[in-house]
Amino acid sequence: MSTDRAETVTLRAPRHRVSRKAIWYWTVRAVIGWLVVLAVEFGWLVNAPTLGLPVLVLLVTVVLAVVHLIVMPRWRYRVHLWEATPAAVYTQSGWFNQERRIAPVSRIQTVDSERGPFEQLFGLANVTVTTASAAGPLKIHGLDYATAQRLVDDLTRTTQATPGDAT
Amino acid sequence: MTWPGPAEDARPDARPAAGEPVPTGDGIDPSWRRLSPRMLLVHPFQEIPRALPAIFGLFVAGTASGNQWWGVVSLVGVIGAAMTRWFTTTYRITPDYVQVRQGLFRRRELSAPRDRIRTVDVTAHAVHRLVGLARVEIGTGRSDRTDEGVRLDGLSAAEAARLREELLHHRPQPVTQPVAEAAPVAAPAARPDVEVVLATLRPSWVRYGPFTLSGFVAVGIVAAFLSRAINEWHLDPTRYGPLRALAAHFTHAPVGLAVAEVLAACAVFVAVASTVGYVLAFWGFRLTRHSAGTLHITRGLLTSRATTIEERRLRGVEVSEPLLLRLVGGARCIAIATGLRVGRGAEHGGTLLLPPAPRAEAERVAGEVLRDPAPVTAPLTPHGPRAMLRRYTRAVAAVVFTIAVLIAGWWFAGWPAWIWQVALLALPAAALLAYDRYRSLGHALIGGRLVARQGSLVRRRHALACDGIIGWNIERSFFQRRAGLATLTATTAAGHQRYEVLDVPQAEALRLADEATPGLLTPFLERHPHPHSVIMKDPGRHSTPNPS
């Protein structure tokens, strides 16, 4: 709407998706969360004087949980994207509020890779790339472990090749 | 943090009592030293107010139990503890480090590598100034924001000024005559480097004091103190003559009049307190540029402060206009520099380049600091009708929702009708706010700087050097995507760490980012021959409604 050029410039999404295994990891993690909620509600049901309301709440929770478990991991898998070139790291996240972050490799301060116990079960890792700015590190969740390792190695090597304190 | 080898200097008290050491030929004395012994006078003054509640409590408890010495003993204890701080603190300045050892039970050693030193602040509180001392704070720009850095509390004022000069300008200068006890913070006088004055406070600027609202803090403190006093000491305001008259007046006056009187009294008090605060904080304000590449700020009536900002750490400036100040044509100027946190309140930490002053003056100073007036004064590109619509919908929708709830409450739950009728008044106010917020929006790339302006309650215009941009965040909410807008955030290691261009058309956001950091976005850009194609299209378009 503001360019007079005949062509329109758009920012394409990052190329890569995270590991497909992340879908199952997110599902399992959500299942645990829902089980806690259901356990509490079941306890209420057992101790309640009348069954009507607790059963209704329990049913609604089950429906919500099933919908969430089916939709959330797949949706998240579609919208969490990343890409790394020799010059920049580029990520996208967010469902309704989409956020894209770009950081030049020359300004990277730290590259962290971490794996929680559940992520280790699924062979996944998170990679966090920070710059000297306190605003918004780039986080890539649910990468395949080998991919994460390679990404960290690549970024570390390129970052070390850049002189200066990157501020 | 890098620690020096322990064997490097095994003589912690090589020169124990040398409060005013005579510097060696290169201006550096690498042995461990103590702070000025005059701090023995200052420490109790600093500690007693802090410990006052405890001392008072012990005094009351002691009196109640018949032993009146408790209060005295605790007072002596506090003074003693304060004095041990002088005995337990040593520091030294080597060619590579500034190191401080402190603590009686918990020994700490802080060290700042000299090549990482970014700021040196010299502060002298009233008590410090009485005995001719100053506190030196050395900032290394660590971004975790919890560590306060190395602090030398209590050097003689001349020594502090010399140390600042030494640490920042890296120019060892031989001191030929004994260090004289000069003015509290010695003005840089006969020095080889050239000093250019960029701004000095004019007394007439005090007229902006009432509009800074810093007095609100004072009102809060006084109100909190009074309410505590009334509650804890069971004071009855009606027992005192003038207060009783006042209370009687309020109980008989109509409610509206009483409220108006209280508000007027508060307004007057805030205005007076803000003005006093302005004078205390900014009296003698002076911004200078040294040829060694630093900006130097001195200010303060009772507590004098001297801040130095290295120009190579400067990434830009911000001109901010809080609403009240803007109404009377005032503005202030703030530095965007790495290693300097942007503080809160009227003083903005050490980043303030000009206290509230006429707007033209703030713009002139910002231009002087940048060596280019254009980024602060040049006209900006507006963000277009969709950004305007978004300002109105956002401001008005919240008010409409609130009014709807209030009407529903009145209709179904019998809430008084005047509540929603009063709430209706918020509608024009919201519209006015939206109009002003849209008028503030603007952006441009001028002289290698990303310039953007936004806000109504506090309107800010920042000019951030493109070299200082270390990343981009492009945020698009659901509604922004529908409107074809994006919020472009430049991340940086300086100042607020993030500077936004709010609700800019998406293609324009990409053009700005691409021009500000050439090449960075290029691999991720796609050019479409059709002008009506969807901008920044989503790969996950199954999940989100089509933005077109």
Chai-1 contact restraints between the chains, C-beta under 6 A:
chainA,res_idxA,chainB,res_idxB,connection_type,confidence,min_distance_angstrom,max_distance_angstrom,comment,restraint_id
A,M1,B,P505,contact,1.0,0.0,6.0,A-B,restraint_1
A,S2,B,P505,contact,1.0,0.0,6.0,A-B,restraint_2
A,S2,B,A507,contact,1.0,0.0,6.0,A-B,restraint_3
A,S2,B,E508,contact,1.0,0.0,6.0,A-B,restraint_4
A,T3,B,A507,contact,1.0,0.0,6.0,A-B,restraint_5
A,E7,B,R527,contact,1.0,0.0,6.0,A-B,restraint_6
A,E7,B,H528,contact,1.0,0.0,6.0,A-B,restraint_7
A,E7,B,P529,contact,1.0,0.0,6.0,A-B,restraint_8
A,T8,B,H528,contact,1.0,0.0,6.0,A-B,restraint_9
A,T8,B,P531,contact,1.0,0.0,6.0,A-B,restraint_10
A,T8,B,S533,contact,1.0,0.0,6.0,A-B,restraint_11
A,V9,B,A507,contact,1.0,0.0,6.0,A-B,restraint_12
A,V9,B,L510,contact,1.0,0.0,6.0,A-B,restraint_13
A,V9,B,L525,contact,1.0,0.0,6.0,A-B,restraint_14
A,V9,B,R527,contact,1.0,0.0,6.0,A-B,restraint_15
A,T10,B,E526,contact,1.0,0.0,6.0,A-B,restraint_16
A,T10,B,I535,contact,1.0,0.0,6.0,A-B,restraint_17
A,T10,B,M536,contact,1.0,0.0,6.0,A-B,restraint_18
A,L11,B,L510,contact,1.0,0.0,6.0,A-B,restraint_19
A,L11,B,F524,contact,1.0,0.0,6.0,A-B,restraint_20
A,L11,B,M536,contact,1.0,0.0,6.0,A-B,restraint_21
A,R12,B,F524,contact,1.0,0.0,6.0,A-B,restraint_22
A,R12,B,E526,contact,1.0,0.0,6.0,A-B,restraint_23
A,A13,B,P539,contact,1.0,0.0,6.0,A-B,restraint_24
A,W75,B,S543,contact,1.0,0.0,6.0,A-B,restraint_25
A,R78,B,G540,contact,1.0,0.0,6.0,A-B,restraint_26
A,R78,B,S543,contact,1.0,0.0,6.0,A-B,restraint_27
A,V79,B,G540,contact,1.0,0.0,6.0,A-B,restraint_28
A,T85,B,P523,contact,1.0,0.0,6.0,A-B,restraint_29
A,A88,B,L520,contact,1.0,0.0,6.0,A-B,restraint_30
A,Y90,B,F524,contact,1.0,0.0,6.0,A-B,restraint_31
A,F96,B,F478,contact,1.0,0.0,6.0,A-B,restraint_32
A,N97,B,S477,contact,1.0,0.0,6.0,A-B,restraint_33
A,Q98,B,R476,contact,1.0,0.0,6.0,A-B,restraint_34
A,E99,B,E475,contact,1.0,0.0,6.0,A-B,restraint_35
A,R100,B,I474,contact,1.0,0.0,6.0,A-B,restraint_36
A,R101,B,N473,contact,1.0,0.0,6.0,A-B,restraint_37
A,I102,B,W472,contact,1.0,0.0,6.0,A-B,restraint_38
A,A103,B,G471,contact,1.0,0.0,6.0,A-B,restraint_39
A,P104,B,L520,contact,1.0,0.0,6.0,A-B,restraint_40
A,R107,B,I470,contact,1.0,0.0,6.0,A-B,restraint_41
A,T131,B,I470,contact,1.0,0.0,6.0,A-B,restraint_42
A,T131,B,G471,contact,1.0,0.0,6.0,A-B,restraint_43
A,A132,B,I470,contact,1.0,0.0,6.0,A-B,restraint_44
A,A132,B,A493,contact,1.0,0.0,6.0,A-B,restraint_45
A,S133,B,I470,contact,1.0,0.0,6.0,A-B,restraint_46
A,S133,B,T491,contact,1.0,0.0,6.0,A-B,restraint_47
A,S133,B,T492,contact,1.0,0.0,6.0,A-B,restraint_48
A,S133,B,A493,contact,1.0,0.0,6.0,A-B,restraint_49
A,S133,B,Q497,contact,1.0,0.0,6.0,A-B,restraint_50
A,A134,B,S143,contact,1.0,0.0,6.0,A-B,restraint_51
A,A134,B,Q497,contact,1.0,0.0,6.0,A-B,restraint_52
A,A135,B,T491,contact,1.0,0.0,6.0,A-B,restraint_53
A,A135,B,Q497,contact,1.0,0.0,6.0,A-B,restraint_54
A,A135,B,R498,contact,1.0,0.0,6.0,A-B,restraint_55
A,G136,B,N473,contact,1.0,0.0,6.0,A-B,restraint_56
A,G136,B,T491,contact,1.0,0.0,6.0,A-B,restraint_57
A,T167,B,T338,contact,1.0,0.0,6.0,A-B,restraint_58
A,T167,B,A493,contact,1.0,0.0,6.0,A-B,restraint_59
